[in-house]
Amino acid sequence: MVSWFGLDKHGWEWTGAAPSRYASSAWAERWFCPTCGSPMGYRSDKLPKEMHGLAATLDEPELFAPGAHFFHSKALSWLHVRDQLPRYLDGGKTLDENA
């Protein structure tokens, strides 16, 4: 399970060294730590107003509580998360639609 956070693409900035970028498809790019290769973020033309980062990369990830589970259709059969957050079978709605 990975915890992602989504932000307006203009509402954030990298601190420290800029990550390496990889075009994972014709419509998306992913960012990685240039030193260790850890994944750091994701941007997609399908969500043009957003960027997504991994909570584990934040100095204070506890400041961002999860609001939903996405891609629930891909959950492993042995994983049972027992919270009351909404679940979406796929990518669900964009940030604008959730506002």
HELIX and SHEET records of a PDB file:
HELIX    1   1 ALA A   55  THR A   57  5                                   3    
HELIX    2   2 PRO A   61  LEU A   63  5                                   3    
HELIX    3   3 HIS A   72  LYS A   74  5                                   3    
HELIX    4   4 LEU A   95  ASN A   98  1                                   4    
SHEET    1   A 5 TRP A   4  ASP A   8  0                                        
SHEET    2   A 5 GLU A  50  LEU A  54 -1                                        
SHEET    3   A 5 PRO A  39  SER A  44 -1                                        
SHEET    4   A 5 ALA A  28  PHE A  32 -1                                        
SHEET    5   A 5 SER A  20  ALA A  23 -1                                        
END                                                                             
